[in-house]
């Protein structure tokens, strides 16, 4: 499972006044609730130049999570990358998509067909593509690693 999220540190350097404000007033986190978001950074950044909007290349952190047969995470690689998001999705829109599919096979949300796979690929990976690991069992990755486009 791969997940990309905007790389806020690329836009807001640690120790800057904006960084300190985000920590003090938002605990360093954006909050996503049904129907709304409370961003840790000003909306012009979080929804504009920093956001993983459709069809634009953006700085991102890509989390490649490897699961065992029971769905437990066994390894996570974190890669700094530049990605181009192919679609801006919402939970509601994705649910509507899956609800519209034929349900001839109860074990497959796509009605017995192969699950649709997103186009994958990192535009480039700054710093030679070295990854940082969120877990001691992680292997390093390079710029040829795959990522999802969120």
C-alpha positions as CSV (number, residue, x, y, z in Angstrom):
1,X,0.0,0.0,0.0
2,X,1.4,3.4,-1.0
3,X,0.3,6.7,0.3
4,X,1.6,10.2,-0.6
5,X,1.2,13.3,1.5
6,X,2.3,16.8,0.8
7,X,5.8,17.6,2.1
8,X,5.1,20.6,4.3
9,X,8.7,20.8,5.5
10,X,9.7,21.7,1.9
11,X,7.6,24.9,2.1
12,X,7.9,25.7,5.8
13,X,11.4,25.5,7.3
14,X,11.7,24.2,10.9
15,X,12.1,27.0,13.5
16,X,10.4,29.6,11.1
17,X,7.6,31.7,12.6
18,X,5.0,29.9,10.5
19,X,6.3,26.5,11.7
20,X,6.2,27.6,15.3
21,X,2.6,28.9,14.8
22,X,1.5,25.6,13.3
23,X,3.0,23.7,16.3
24,X,1.5,26.1,18.9
25,X,-2.0,26.5,17.4
26,X,-2.6,23.2,15.6
27,X,-0.2,20.8,17.3
28,X,1.6,20.3,14.0
29,X,-1.4,18.6,12.4
30,X,-4.2,19.3,10.1
31,X,-7.6,17.9,11.2
32,X,-9.8,16.1,8.6
33,X,-13.4,15.7,9.6
34,X,-16.5,14.7,7.5
35,X,-17.2,17.7,5.3
36,X,-14.4,19.9,6.6
37,X,-10.7,20.3,7.2
38,X,-8.9,22.5,9.8
39,X,-5.4,23.0,8.2
40,X,-2.3,23.6,10.3
41,X,-0.9,26.0,7.7
42,X,-2.7,28.9,5.9
43,X,-5.2,27.6,3.3
44,X,-3.2,29.4,0.5
45,X,-0.4,26.9,1.2
46,X,-2.4,23.8,2.3
47,X,-4.9,24.0,-0.5
48,X,-2.8,25.8,-3.1
49,X,1.0,25.6,-3.7
50,X,1.6,22.8,-1.2
51,X,-1.5,20.7,-2.0
52,X,-1.2,17.5,-4.1
53,X,-3.7,18.9,-6.6
54,X,-4.5,17.2,-9.9
55,X,-2.0,17.4,-12.8
56,X,0.7,19.4,-11.1
57,X,4.1,18.2,-9.8
58,X,4.5,18.6,-6.0
59,X,6.9,17.8,-3.2
60,X,5.6,14.8,-1.3
61,X,6.5,12.2,1.3
62,X,5.6,8.7,0.0
63,X,4.9,6.0,2.5
64,X,5.3,2.5,1.0
65,X,3.7,0.1,3.4
66,X,4.3,-3.7,3.1
67,X,1.6,-5.9,4.6
68,X,1.6,-9.6,5.6
69,X,-1.3,-11.9,4.6
70,X,-3.3,-10.7,7.6
71,X,-3.0,-7.1,6.7
72,X,-0.4,-6.2,9.4
73,X,2.3,-3.7,8.4
74,X,5.6,-5.5,8.3
75,X,7.7,-2.6,6.8
76,X,7.3,1.0,5.9
77,X,9.6,2.9,3.6
78,X,9.4,6.7,3.6
79,X,10.6,8.5,0.4
80,X,10.9,12.2,-0.3
81,X,9.7,12.6,-3.9
82,X,8.1,14.9,-6.4
83,X,4.8,13.4,-7.7
84,X,2.1,14.3,-10.1
85,X,-1.3,13.5,-8.8
86,X,-3.6,12.1,-11.5
87,X,-6.9,12.7,-9.6
88,X,-8.1,14.6,-6.6
89,X,-10.4,12.2,-4.9
90,X,-12.9,12.5,-2.0
91,X,-14.1,9.7,0.2
92,X,-17.6,10.2,-1.1
93,X,-16.6,10.1,-4.7
94,X,-14.6,6.9,-4.3
95,X,-17.5,5.3,-2.3
96,X,-19.9,6.3,-5.1
97,X,-17.6,4.7,-7.7
98,X,-17.4,1.4,-5.8
99,X,-21.2,1.5,-5.1
100,X,-21.8,1.8,-8.9
101,X,-19.9,-1.3,-9.8
102,X,-21.6,-4.7,-10.5
103,X,-21.6,-6.9,-7.4
104,X,-21.6,-10.3,-9.0
105,X,-18.7,-11.4,-6.7
106,X,-19.2,-10.6,-3.0
107,X,-15.5,-11.1,-2.3
108,X,-14.3,-8.5,-4.8
109,X,-15.5,-4.9,-4.7
110,X,-15.1,-4.7,-8.5
111,X,-17.6,-7.5,-9.2
112,X,-15.1,-10.2,-10.1
113,X,-12.9,-8.0,-12.2
114,X,-9.3,-7.0,-11.3
115,X,-9.3,-4.0,-9.0
116,X,-8.5,-0.8,-10.9
117,X,-4.9,0.2,-10.3
118,X,-3.7,3.8,-10.2
119,X,-0.9,4.9,-12.5
120,X,2.2,4.9,-10.3
121,X,5.6,6.5,-10.5
122,X,7.7,9.1,-8.8
123,X,8.7,12.1,-11.0
124,X,12.1,12.3,-9.2
125,X,13.5,11.8,-5.8
126,X,15.7,14.6,-4.4
127,X,18.9,13.7,-2.7
128,X,19.7,10.6,-4.7
129,X,16.5,8.9,-3.7
130,X,17.5,7.7,-0.2
131,X,14.5,6.9,1.9
132,X,14.0,7.4,5.6
133,X,12.4,4.6,7.5
134,X,9.7,4.7,10.0
135,X,10.5,1.2,11.2
136,X,13.8,-0.5,11.8
137,X,13.0,-3.4,9.4
138,X,12.9,-1.0,6.4
139,X,15.0,-1.3,3.4
140,X,16.1,1.9,1.6
141,X,14.5,2.7,-1.7
142,X,15.6,4.7,-4.7
143,X,14.0,7.0,-7.3
144,X,12.8,4.0,-9.3
145,X,10.4,3.0,-6.4
146,X,6.7,3.2,-7.0
147,X,4.3,5.5,-5.2
148,X,0.6,6.2,-5.3
149,X,-0.7,9.5,-6.4
150,X,-3.1,10.8,-3.8
